[in-house]
Amino acid sequence: MAANDEPRVLCVKSDVHAGGGVKVSVADTGTGIGSHDIDRIFDPLFTTKSDGMGMGLWICRSIIEAHGGRIWIGPRGAVFQFVLLADGATSAGASRGEPTRRSPA
């Protein structure tokens, strides 16, 4: 954990995941997540910040799950990990017959 006077560091890492997916890990050196908050962290309107809306992680989970992925809290501190299907894999929308949408190159 970083003290308040130390710079915060954000680390984003990606790895190939079994089954044709990509696992992304996002970690920072902040204060972490209290064990009493773990079960509620992805709930809508839940926040630990005095000025927070409690929507960020809920929105992240909704988007990731809509693309056939999943998100969870990693084993140490505030490490969030998610898995998405890689290019060429079948997404949830494709399995329902929806057209594939691609970002411009």
N, CA, C and O atoms as a GROMACS GRO file, in nm:
protein
  420
    1MET      N    1   0.083  -0.118   0.000
    1MET     CA    2   0.000   0.000   0.000
    1MET      C    3   0.088   0.124   0.000
    1MET      O    4   0.192   0.127   0.064
    2ALA      N    5   0.045   0.224  -0.070
    2ALA     CA    6   0.119   0.349  -0.077
    2ALA      C    7   0.068   0.443   0.031
    2ALA      O    8  -0.052   0.451   0.056
    3ALA      N    9   0.160   0.512   0.094
    3ALA     CA   10   0.119   0.614   0.190
    3ALA      C   11   0.060   0.731   0.112
    3ALA      O   12   0.080   0.743  -0.009
    4ASN      N   13  -0.012   0.817   0.181
    4ASN     CA   14  -0.078   0.930   0.113
    4ASN      C   15   0.019   1.022   0.044
    4ASN      O   16  -0.018   1.085  -0.056
    5ASP      N   17   0.144   1.032   0.092
    5ASP     CA   18   0.239   1.122   0.030
    5ASP      C   19   0.321   1.056  -0.082
    5ASP      O   20   0.402   1.122  -0.147
    6GLU      N   21   0.301   0.928  -0.104
    6GLU     CA   22   0.372   0.858  -0.211
    6GLU      C   23   0.290   0.860  -0.339
    6GLU      O   24   0.167   0.863  -0.334
    7PRO      N   25   0.358   0.860  -0.455
    7PRO     CA   26   0.282   0.859  -0.581
    7PRO      C   27   0.205   0.728  -0.598
    7PRO      O   28   0.252   0.621  -0.558
    8ARG      N   29   0.087   0.738  -0.656
    8ARG     CA   30   0.007   0.620  -0.685
    8ARG      C   31   0.054   0.562  -0.817
    8ARG      O   32   0.082   0.636  -0.911
    9VAL      N   33   0.062   0.431  -0.824
    9VAL     CA   34   0.107   0.363  -0.944
    9VAL      C   35  -0.005   0.271  -0.991
    9VAL      O   36  -0.060   0.195  -0.911
   10LEU      N   37  -0.039   0.278  -1.118
   10LEU     CA   38  -0.139   0.191  -1.179
   10LEU      C   39  -0.067   0.097  -1.274
   10LEU      O   40   0.009   0.141  -1.360
   11CYS      N   41  -0.091  -0.032  -1.258
   11CYS     CA   42  -0.027  -0.133  -1.342
   11CYS      C   43  -0.135  -0.210  -1.417
   11CYS      O   44  -0.225  -0.267  -1.356
   12VAL      N   45  -0.125  -0.213  -1.549
   12VAL     CA   46  -0.219  -0.287  -1.634
   12VAL      C   47  -0.138  -0.393  -1.708
   12VAL      O   48  -0.038  -0.362  -1.772
   13LYS      N   49  -0.182  -0.517  -1.697
   13LYS     CA   50  -0.109  -0.630  -1.756
   13LYS      C   51  -0.208  -0.719  -1.830
   13LYS      O   52  -0.321  -0.737  -1.785
   14SER      N   53  -0.167  -0.773  -1.943
   14SER     CA   54  -0.253  -0.867  -2.017
   14SER      C   55  -0.176  -0.995  -2.044
   14SER      O   56  -0.055  -0.994  -2.064
   15ASP      N   57  -0.250  -1.105  -2.045
   15ASP     CA   58  -0.195  -1.238  -2.070
   15ASP      C   59  -0.292  -1.318  -2.155
   15ASP      O   60  -0.413  -1.292  -2.155
   16VAL      N   61  -0.239  -1.414  -2.228
   16VAL     CA   62  -0.324  -1.509  -2.299
   16VAL      C   63  -0.389  -1.599  -2.195
   16VAL      O   64  -0.323  -1.649  -2.104
   17HIS      N   65  -0.518  -1.620  -2.209
   17HIS     CA   66  -0.594  -1.703  -2.115
   17HIS      C   67  -0.640  -1.828  -2.188
   17HIS      O   68  -0.669  -1.825  -2.307
   18ALA      N   69  -0.646  -1.938  -2.116
   18ALA     CA   70  -0.691  -2.065  -2.176
   18ALA      C   71  -0.828  -2.048  -2.240
   18ALA      O   72  -0.910  -1.970  -2.193
   19GLY      N   73  -0.850  -2.119  -2.347
   19GLY     CA   74  -0.980  -2.116  -2.414
   19GLY      C   75  -0.994  -2.001  -2.512
   19GLY      O   76  -1.106  -1.968  -2.551
   20GLY      N   77  -0.884  -1.939  -2.553
   20GLY     CA   78  -0.891  -1.835  -2.654
   20GLY      C   79  -0.927  -1.698  -2.602
   20GLY      O   80  -0.980  -1.615  -2.676
   21GLY      N   81  -0.898  -1.672  -2.477
   21GLY     CA   82  -0.931  -1.542  -2.420
   21GLY      C   83  -0.808  -1.461  -2.383
   21GLY      O   84  -0.695  -1.506  -2.397
   22VAL      N   85  -0.834  -1.342  -2.336
   22VAL     CA   86  -0.731  -1.252  -2.288
   22VAL      C   87  -0.767  -1.214  -2.145
   22VAL      O   88  -0.879  -1.171  -2.117
   23LYS      N   89  -0.670  -1.230  -2.054
   23LYS     CA   90  -0.691  -1.190  -1.915
   23LYS      C   91  -0.620  -1.058  -1.892
   23LYS      O   92  -0.501  -1.045  -1.923
   24VAL      N   93  -0.692  -0.961  -1.839
   24VAL     CA   94  -0.637  -0.830  -1.809
   24VAL      C   95  -0.640  -0.811  -1.658
   24VAL      O   96  -0.742  -0.834  -1.594
   25SER      N   97  -0.527  -0.768  -1.601
   25SER     CA   98  -0.517  -0.738  -1.458
   25SER      C   99  -0.491  -0.589  -1.442
   25SER      O  100  -0.405  -0.533  -1.511
   26VAL      N  101  -0.564  -0.526  -1.352
   26VAL     CA  102  -0.546  -0.384  -1.323
   26VAL      C  103  -0.522  -0.372  -1.173
   26VAL      O  104  -0.608  -0.409  -1.093
   27ALA      N  105  -0.406  -0.320  -1.135
   27ALA     CA  106  -0.370  -0.306  -0.994
   27ALA      C  107  -0.320  -0.166  -0.967
   27ALA      O  108  -0.264  -0.100  -1.056
   28ASP      N  109  -0.341  -0.119  -0.845
   28ASP     CA  110  -0.281   0.008  -0.806
   28ASP      C  111  -0.221  -0.005  -0.667
   28ASP      O  112  -0.236  -0.107  -0.600
   29THR      N  113  -0.152   0.100  -0.625
   29THR     CA  114  -0.085   0.098  -0.496
   29THR      C  115  -0.166   0.174  -0.391
   29THR      O  116  -0.110   0.225  -0.294
   30GLY      N  117  -0.297   0.182  -0.411
   30GLY     CA  118  -0.383   0.251  -0.316
   30GLY      C  119  -0.403   0.170  -0.189
   30GLY      O  120  -0.326   0.078  -0.160
   31THR      N  121  -0.503   0.205  -0.114
   31THR     CA  122  -0.527   0.143   0.017
   31THR      C  123  -0.586   0.004   0.010
   31THR      O  124  -0.592  -0.065   0.112
   32GLY      N  125  -0.630  -0.040  -0.104
   32GLY     CA  126  -0.688  -0.173  -0.118
   32GLY      C  127  -0.836  -0.174  -0.084
   32GLY      O  128  -0.897  -0.069  -0.065
   33ILE      N  129  -0.891  -0.294  -0.076
   33ILE     CA  130  -1.034  -0.311  -0.051
   33ILE      C  131  -1.048  -0.388   0.079
   33ILE      O  132  -0.988  -0.495   0.096
   34GLY      N  133  -1.127  -0.336   0.170
   34GLY     CA  134  -1.149  -0.403   0.298
   34GLY      C  135  -1.223  -0.534   0.278
   34GLY      O  136  -1.308  -0.545   0.190
   35SER      N  137  -1.190  -0.633   0.360
   35SER     CA  138  -1.254  -0.765   0.348
   35SER      C  139  -1.405  -0.757   0.366
   35SER      O  140  -1.478  -0.840   0.312
   36HIS      N  141  -1.453  -0.660   0.442
   36HIS     CA  142  -1.597  -0.644   0.462
   36HIS      C  143  -1.668  -0.588   0.339
   36HIS      O  144  -1.791  -0.590   0.333
   37ASP      N  145  -1.593  -0.538   0.242
   37ASP     CA  146  -1.652  -0.482   0.120
   37ASP      C  147  -1.644  -0.574  -0.001
   37ASP      O  148  -1.707  -0.548  -0.103
   38ILE      N  149  -1.568  -0.681   0.008
   38ILE     CA  150  -1.543  -0.770  -0.107
   38ILE      C  151  -1.672  -0.819  -0.172
   38ILE      O  152  -1.684  -0.817  -0.294
   39ASP      N  153  -1.769  -0.863  -0.092
   39ASP     CA  154  -1.892  -0.920  -0.148
   39ASP      C  155  -1.983  -0.816  -0.211
   39ASP      O  156  -2.076  -0.851  -0.284
   40ARG      N  157  -1.959  -0.688  -0.184
   40ARG     CA  158  -2.048  -0.582  -0.235
   40ARG      C  159  -1.983  -0.495  -0.341
   40ARG      O  160  -2.050  -0.408  -0.396
   41ILE      N  161  -1.857  -0.516  -0.371
   41ILE     CA  162  -1.780  -0.421  -0.451
   41ILE      C  163  -1.838  -0.400  -0.593
   41ILE      O  164  -1.820  -0.293  -0.650
   42PHE      N  165  -1.905  -0.500  -0.648
   42PHE     CA  166  -1.962  -0.487  -0.783
   42PHE      C  167  -2.111  -0.451  -0.781
   42PHE      O  168  -2.174  -0.446  -0.887
   43ASP      N  169  -2.168  -0.429  -0.665
   43ASP     CA  170  -2.309  -0.393  -0.654
   43ASP      C  171  -2.332  -0.250  -0.700
   43ASP      O  172  -2.249  -0.162  -0.674
   44PRO      N  173  -2.445  -0.224  -0.770
   44PRO     CA  174  -2.474  -0.086  -0.809
   44PRO      C  175  -2.497  -0.001  -0.684
   44PRO      O  176  -2.556  -0.046  -0.586
   45LEU      N  177  -2.450   0.122  -0.690
   45LEU     CA  178  -2.464   0.223  -0.585
   45LEU      C  179  -2.379   0.196  -0.461
   45LEU      O  180  -2.391   0.268  -0.362
   46PHE      N  181  -2.292   0.094  -0.463
   46PHE     CA  182  -2.201   0.072  -0.351
   46PHE      C  183  -2.073   0.150  -0.376
   46PHE      O  184  -2.013   0.140  -0.483
   47THR      N  185  -2.031   0.227  -0.277
   47THR     CA  186  -1.907   0.303  -0.287
   47THR      C  187  -1.840   0.311  -0.151
   47THR      O  188  -1.906   0.304  -0.048
   48THR      N  189  -1.709   0.326  -0.153
   48THR     CA  190  -1.633   0.349  -0.030
   48THR      C  191  -1.584   0.493  -0.026
   48THR      O  192  -1.518   0.534   0.070
   49LYS      N  193  -1.615   0.570  -0.130
   49LYS     CA  194  -1.570   0.709  -0.139
   49LYS      C  195  -1.681   0.803  -0.095
   49LYS      O  196  -1.798   0.780  -0.125
   50SER      N  197  -1.644   0.908  -0.024
   50SER     CA  198  -1.745   1.003   0.024
   50SER      C  199  -1.817   1.074  -0.090
   50SER      O  200  -1.932   1.114  -0.075
   51ASP      N  201  -1.750   1.090  -0.204
   51ASP     CA  202  -1.812   1.157  -0.318
   51ASP      C  203  -1.836   1.061  -0.435
   51ASP      O  204  -1.858   1.106  -0.547
   52GLY      N  205  -1.831   0.930  -0.409
   52GLY     CA  206  -1.849   0.831  -0.515
   52GLY      C  207  -1.995   0.805  -0.547
   52GLY      O  208  -2.082   0.823  -0.463
   53MET      N  209  -2.019   0.762  -0.670
   53MET     CA  210  -2.156   0.728  -0.713
   53MET      C  211  -2.183   0.579  -0.699
   53MET      O  212  -2.299   0.538  -0.692
   54GLY      N  213  -2.078   0.497  -0.696
   54GLY     CA  214  -2.098   0.354  -0.685
   54GLY      C  215  -2.142   0.289  -0.815
   54GLY      O  216  -2.211   0.188  -0.813
   55MET      N  217  -2.102   0.346  -0.927
   55MET     CA  218  -2.145   0.292  -1.055
   55MET      C  219  -2.030   0.234  -1.137
   55MET      O  220  -2.055   0.150  -1.224
   56GLY      N  221  -1.907   0.275  -1.112
   56GLY     CA  222  -1.793   0.239  -1.196
   56GLY      C  223  -1.771   0.090  -1.213
   56GLY      O  224  -1.768   0.041  -1.326
   57LEU      N  225  -1.757   0.017  -1.103
   57LEU     CA  226  -1.731  -0.127  -1.113
   57LEU      C  227  -1.854  -0.202  -1.160
   57LEU      O  228  -1.841  -0.304  -1.229
   58TRP      N  229  -1.972  -0.155  -1.125
   58TRP     CA  230  -2.095  -0.218  -1.172
   58TRP      C  231  -2.105  -0.204  -1.325
   58TRP      O  232  -2.142  -0.299  -1.393
   59ILE      N  233  -2.072  -0.087  -1.377
   59ILE     CA  234  -2.073  -0.066  -1.522
   59ILE      C  235  -1.968  -0.152  -1.589
   59ILE      O  236  -1.994  -0.214  -1.692
   60CYS      N  237  -1.847  -0.157  -1.530
   60CYS     CA  238  -1.741  -0.244  -1.586
   60CYS      C  239  -1.789  -0.387  -1.595
   60CYS      O  240  -1.772  -0.452  -1.698
   61ARG      N  241  -1.848  -0.438  -1.488
   61ARG     CA  242  -1.896  -0.576  -1.487
   61ARG      C  243  -2.003  -0.597  -1.594
   61ARG      O  244  -2.002  -0.698  -1.664
   62SER      N  245  -2.094  -0.503  -1.607
   62SER     CA  246  -2.202  -0.516  -1.707
   62SER      C  247  -2.146  -0.523  -1.849
   62SER      O  248  -2.190  -0.605  -1.929
   63ILE      N  249  -2.048  -0.438  -1.880
   63ILE     CA  250  -1.989  -0.436  -2.014
   63ILE      C  251  -1.911  -0.564  -2.040
   63ILE      O  252  -1.926  -0.626  -2.145
   64ILE      N  253  -1.830  -0.605  -1.944
   64ILE     CA  254  -1.749  -0.726  -1.961
   64ILE      C  255  -1.838  -0.849  -1.977
   64ILE      O  256  -1.812  -0.932  -2.064
   65GLU      N  257  -1.942  -0.862  -1.895
   65GLU     CA  258  -2.032  -0.977  -1.906
   65GLU      C  259  -2.111  -0.974  -2.036
   65GLU      O  260  -2.141  -1.079  -2.092
   66ALA      N  261  -2.145  -0.855  -2.086
   66ALA     CA  262  -2.217  -0.844  -2.214
   66ALA      C  263  -2.132  -0.893  -2.330
   66ALA      O  264  -2.184  -0.930  -2.435
   67HIS      N  265  -2.001  -0.894  -2.311
   67HIS     CA  266  -1.909  -0.941  -2.414
   67HIS      C  267  -1.859  -1.082  -2.385
   67HIS      O  268  -1.757  -1.126  -2.439
   68GLY      N  269  -1.931  -1.154  -2.300
   68GLY     CA  270  -1.898  -1.293  -2.273
   68GLY      C  271  -1.784  -1.313  -2.175
   68GLY      O  272  -1.732  -1.424  -2.163
   69GLY      N  273  -1.743  -1.208  -2.105
   69GLY     CA  274  -1.632  -1.218  -2.011
   69GLY      C  275  -1.679  -1.224  -1.867
   69GLY      O  276  -1.798  -1.232  -1.839
   70ARG      N  277  -1.582  -1.219  -1.777
   70ARG     CA  278  -1.613  -1.213  -1.634
   70ARG      C  279  -1.507  -1.129  -1.566
   70ARG      O  280  -1.395  -1.116  -1.616
   71ILE      N  281  -1.541  -1.070  -1.452
   71ILE     CA  282  -1.451  -0.986  -1.375
   71ILE      C  283  -1.451  -1.031  -1.231
   71ILE      O  284  -1.553  -1.075  -1.179
   72TRP      N  285  -1.335  -1.021  -1.166
   72TRP     CA  286  -1.324  -1.059  -1.026
   72TRP      C  287  -1.212  -0.979  -0.960
   72TRP      O  288  -1.134  -0.913  -1.028
   73ILE      N  289  -1.208  -0.987  -0.828
   73ILE     CA  290  -1.102  -0.922  -0.752
   73ILE      C  291  -0.991  -1.022  -0.734
   73ILE      O  292  -1.015  -1.136  -0.694
   74GLY      N  293  -0.869  -0.981  -0.764
   74GLY     CA  294  -0.753  -1.068  -0.752
   74GLY      C  295  -0.719  -1.101  -0.608
   74GLY      O  296  -0.782  -1.051  -0.515
   75PRO      N  297  -0.620  -1.186  -0.590
   75PRO     CA  298  -0.588  -1.239  -0.458
   75PRO      C  299  -0.522  -1.139  -0.363
   75PRO      O  300  -0.523  -1.162  -0.242
   76ARG      N  301  -0.465  -1.031  -0.413
   76ARG     CA  302  -0.392  -0.939  -0.326
   76ARG      C  303  -0.440  -0.796  -0.348
   76ARG      O  304  -0.422  -0.740  -0.456
   77GLY      N  305  -0.500  -0.738  -0.246
   77GLY     CA  306  -0.535  -0.596  -0.249
   77GLY      C  307  -0.632  -0.560  -0.359
   77GLY      O  308  -0.721  -0.638  -0.394
   78ALA      N  309  -0.615  -0.442  -0.414
   78ALA     CA  310  -0.704  -0.392  -0.518
   78ALA      C  311  -0.651  -0.432  -0.655
   78ALA      O  312  -0.604  -0.347  -0.731
   79VAL      N  313  -0.659  -0.560  -0.685
   79VAL     CA  314  -0.622  -0.610  -0.817
   79VAL      C  315  -0.749  -0.663  -0.880
   79VAL      O  316  -0.806  -0.761  -0.833
   80PHE      N  317  -0.793  -0.599  -0.986
   80PHE     CA  318  -0.911  -0.643  -1.058
   80PHE      C  319  -0.864  -0.716  -1.182
   80PHE      O  320  -0.773  -0.671  -1.251
   81GLN      N  321  -0.927  -0.828  -1.210
   81GLN     CA  322  -0.892  -0.906  -1.328
   81GLN      C  323  -1.019  -0.935  -1.406
   81GLN      O  324  -1.126  -0.955  -1.348
   82PHE      N  325  -1.005  -0.936  -1.538
   82PHE     CA  326  -1.118  -0.977  -1.621
   82PHE      C  327  -1.067  -1.053  -1.741
   82PHE      O  328  -0.953  -1.038  -1.784
   83VAL      N  329  -1.155  -1.137  -1.794
   83VAL     CA  330  -1.126  -1.219  -1.911
   83VAL      C  331  -1.228  -1.187  -2.018
   83VAL      O  332  -1.348  -1.181  -1.991
   84LEU      N  333  -1.180  -1.166  -2.139
   84LEU     CA  334  -1.265  -1.147  -2.256
   84LEU      C  335  -1.221  -1.244  -2.364
   84LEU      O  336  -1.106  -1.286  -2.368
   85LEU      N  337  -1.312  -1.280  -2.452
   85LEU     CA  338  -1.279  -1.366  -2.564
   85LEU      C  339  -1.188  -1.292  -2.660
   85LEU      O  340  -1.207  -1.173  -2.684
   86ALA      N  341  -1.092  -1.361  -2.714
   86ALA     CA  342  -0.999  -1.302  -2.810
   86ALA      C  343  -1.062  -1.298  -2.949
   86ALA      O  344  -1.164  -1.362  -2.972
   87ASP      N  345  -1.002  -1.225  -3.041
   87ASP     CA  346  -1.049  -1.216  -3.178
   87ASP      C  347  -1.061  -1.355  -3.238
   87ASP      O  348  -0.970  -1.437  -3.225
   88GLY      N  349  -1.171  -1.382  -3.302
   88GLY     CA  350  -1.192  -1.513  -3.363
   88GLY      C  351  -1.272  -1.607  -3.275
   88GLY      O  352  -1.323  -1.708  -3.323
   89ALA      N  353  -1.284  -1.575  -3.146
   89ALA     CA  354  -1.364  -1.658  -3.057
   89ALA      C  355  -1.510  -1.613  -3.068
   89ALA      O  356  -1.537  -1.504  -3.118
   90THR      N  357  -1.600  -1.694  -3.023
   90THR     CA  358  -1.742  -1.663  -3.032
   90THR      C  359  -1.786  -1.583  -2.910
   90THR      O  360  -1.769  -1.627  -2.797
   91SER      N  361  -1.843  -1.466  -2.934
   91SER     CA  362  -1.893  -1.383  -2.824
   91SER      C  363  -2.036  -1.424  -2.793
   91SER      O  364  -2.098  -1.500  -2.867
   92ALA      N  365  -2.088  -1.373  -2.682
   92ALA     CA  366  -2.226  -1.402  -2.644
   92ALA      C  367  -2.322  -1.354  -2.752
   92ALA      O  368  -2.420  -1.422  -2.783
   93GLY      N  369  -2.295  -1.235  -2.809
   93GLY     CA  370  -2.382  -1.182  -2.914
   93GLY      C  371  -2.377  -1.266  -3.040
   93GLY      O  372  -2.480  -1.289  -3.104
   94ALA      N  373  -2.258  -1.312  -3.078
   94ALA     CA  374  -2.243  -1.393  -3.198
   94ALA      C  375  -2.315  -1.526  -3.183
   94ALA      O  376  -2.371  -1.578  -3.279
   95SER      N  377  -2.313  -1.581  -3.061
   95SER     CA  378  -2.381  -1.709  -3.041
   95SER      C  379  -2.532  -1.694  -3.050
   95SER      O  380  -2.603  -1.792  -3.069
   96ARG      N  381  -2.582  -1.569  -3.037
   96ARG     CA  382  -2.726  -1.543  -3.053
   96ARG      C  383  -2.759  -1.499  -3.195
   96ARG      O  384  -2.873  -1.464  -3.223
   97GLY      N  385  -2.659  -1.500  -3.284
   97GLY     CA  386  -2.683  -1.462  -3.423
   97GLY      C  387  -2.672  -1.314  -3.450
   97GLY      O  388  -2.708  -1.269  -3.559
   98GLU      N  389  -2.623  -1.234  -3.352
   98GLU     CA  390  -2.608  -1.091  -3.373
   98GLU      C  391  -2.482  -1.065  -3.457
   98GLU      O  392  -2.386  -1.141  -3.448
   99PRO      N  393  -2.482  -0.960  -3.538
   99PRO     CA  394  -2.363  -0.932  -3.618
   99PRO      C  395  -2.245  -0.891  -3.529
   99PRO      O  396  -2.264  -0.833  -3.422
  100THR      N  397  -2.125  -0.922  -3.576
  100THR     CA  398  -2.004  -0.885  -3.504
  100THR      C  399  -1.972  -0.740  -3.532
  100THR      O  400  -1.971  -0.697  -3.648
  101ARG      N  401  -1.945  -0.663  -3.427
  101ARG     CA  402  -1.907  -0.523  -3.442
  101ARG      C  403  -1.759  -0.511  -3.418
  101ARG      O  404  -1.708  -0.562  -3.318
  102ARG      N  405  -1.689  -0.446  -3.508
  102ARG     CA  406  -1.544  -0.426  -3.494
  102ARG      C  407  -1.514  -0.277  -3.488
  102ARG      O  408  -1.580  -0.195  -3.552
  103SER      N  409  -1.413  -0.244  -3.410
  103SER     CA  410  -1.366  -0.106  -3.404
  103SER      C  411  -1.286  -0.076  -3.528
  103SER      O  412  -1.222  -0.166  -3.583
  104PRO      N  413  -1.287   0.049  -3.576
  104PRO     CA  414  -1.205   0.084  -3.691
  104PRO      C  415  -1.057   0.064  -3.657
  104PRO      O  416  -1.016   0.084  -3.543
  105ALA      N  417  -0.978   0.024  -3.754
  105ALA     CA  418  -0.834   0.000  -3.732
  105ALA      C  419  -0.758   0.126  -3.714
  105ALA      O  420  -0.636   0.123  -3.694
   0.00000   0.00000   0.00000
